[in-house]
Amino acid sequence: MARFRCTVCNWVYDEKKEGVKFADQPDSYTCPNCGAPKSAFIPEGFVKSGKSTVTNVADKIIEQLVALGIKHIYGIPGDSNLPLIEALRKDGRIKFILTRHEETAAFMASAHGKMTGKPGVCISIAGPGSTNLITGLLDAAEDRSPVIALLGQVAEVYLGSEAFQEIDQLELFHPFSDFTETIARPNQAITLVMMAAKYALKTPGVAALSTPTDILAEKLEQEIFAPEKRLFAALPQPKQSAIKQAVNLINDSKKIVILAGWGARHSGELLLQLAQKIKAPIATTSRTKGVIHETHEYSLGVLGSLGSRHAALSIQAADLVIIIGSGFRHANLVPMQTKMIQIDIDATRVGRTFDIDAGIVGDAGSVLEKLLELVHKKEADAEFWANINKMKRKHFGEISLEAQDLSIPINPGYVIQALKRNIKKDAIICIDVGDHTYWFYKKFMCEGQKTFLSANIASMGFALPAALAAQLDYPDRQVVSLSGDGGFAMLAADFTTAVREKLPIKAVVFNDGRLKNIKKEQARDGYPMFGVSFPNPDYSKFAQSCGGEGFRVEEPKNLDPALQQAFASKKPCIVEVLVDPEKFAASGKRLK
């Protein structure tokens, strides 16, 4: 005999007490306590039907994730998540990607979200497994990438008893997650998975589900939800008055600069159309690098500490700046008298750090379409554009010189230009944090390549996991990981994951035997170099020992051949380049 609970008032129908099976009650049956209909009742625990129940909570979680379109789950198995791992094995429609470290798994999930806009899913065991996810999940939270984290947890019956590997997961993950819940009963599982997906996509951000292992193993027959009936996107429509205000500002201005942020990453063609109509050059945030070809006459490259001098000086010379899809940290680059328009889908980001003259809440693409339709066509301001083109010619001249610099040790700028000579136009480039990051963002001119980095939390170790995720998502694209020796070594063991999964990523490692960016910061603040040097293994031999291919480059003349061999290989490769430890990328200099 079974028991059924009313989900409105929690009154329980006990078949043994009532003497009638719940299924035999008429459809008109209502709860005797609150009047809820029969459909409001759910089974309590295991309910026998004409056939035995063959699915459990873990099975249903995986089934719901399949329906949500999840193709990969990244992580490490263990005692507290084994029912989910077994459910993945039995179902077979989601590929489980075993990583060497949970941080890799979380970075992979975050990178997948950034690249596709769809939720990335990572999984861990209780205790240290879940804490190891935190850095990668913070990257997702700060960069607004949709991620669902399945946190293995000790059995629910032992929670609060200081059980082995028990931690208060919800308390730990709540500060940076948009959704944190424990699946404490079988009948909560499917609803909570769907809610996790909703919240992951909402901001976007992180949704963390704690999954006690005993609950995962309990029987569950409930039908999963159809995403098309439960999952909906919200695109706020901009106010016509705000559009009109922005149009008037644009029509009244002569020297306009557009700053394209992450929210405009899919709107490259619209950005160019607007730029050409109002004669406004386009600068980008680091995350949106390459949204238009950086060799285009309207491109200023990246703005900010990673960016070009001419982008910053052009902003300073403008009488109007149009910020699209960016919170814009660099308000200090803009003179007080400059007019500003800000467009963002998140109302909290509009006017968050500075006063603006027209604020538009809406999707970048739809707003750009409206502006294009209404603004007047302009003539270029001759003096404004002459200065821009003069600065750009100087910048391109510096790049040309670095491309010819055959000095030893190798100039990091030469590495960037060698990469540019050999990489495909549609390559995906995942960039780590370090001195090489400045070299890349200032001197690599994107012409169709897509770039990804840990932007807001700026974590070392991101590039290799991101490259793994990119190659899984885009198997036919060339994928390059760009790292310093410090960042690469943090998660280097997961190069074996590329080998095992036959992911032909190409990892370019700048080897200078130190944390050069930290050394630069020490020198900037008047400190002597201390605690930033380390011995490195031979990464080319490491690659070979893992089953991939490795190339060690000590002279500039050997770099192009090494890159060509690596890019032609069908195996994962490491190209280790011994770069000059005393040659630093420009950063943090005062503009004059």
Buried (B, 14 or more C-beta within 10 A) or exposed (E): EBBBBBBBEEBEBEBEEEEEEBEEBEEEBEBEEEEBEBEBBBBBEEBEEEEEEEBBBBBBBBBBBBBBEBBBBBBBBBBBBBBBBBBBEEBEEBEBBBBBBBBBBBBBBBBBBBBBEBBBBBBBBBBEBBBBBBBBBBBBBBBBBBBBBBBBBBBBEBBEEEBEBBBEBBEBBEEBBBBBBBBBBBBBBBBBBBBBBBBBBBBBBBBBBBBBBBBBBBBBBBEBBEBEEBBEEEEBEBEEEBBEBBBBBBEEBBBBBBBBBBBBBBBBEBBBBBBEBBBBBBBBBBBBBBBBBBEBEBBBBBBBBBBBBBBBBBBBBBBBBBBBBBBBBBBEBBEEEBBBBBBBBBEEBBEBEBEBBBBBBBBBBBBBBBBEEBBEEBEBBEEBBEBBEEBBEEBEEBBEEBBEBEEEBBBBBBBBBBBBEBBEEEBBBBBBBBBBBBBBBBBBBBBEBBBBBBBBBBBBBBBBBBBBBBBBBBEEBBBBBBBBBBBBBBBBBBBBBBBBBEBBBBBBBBBBBBBBBBBBBBEEEEEEBEEBEEEBEBBBEBBBEBBBBBBBBEEBEBBBEBBEEBBEBEBBBBBBBBBBBEBBBEBEEEEE
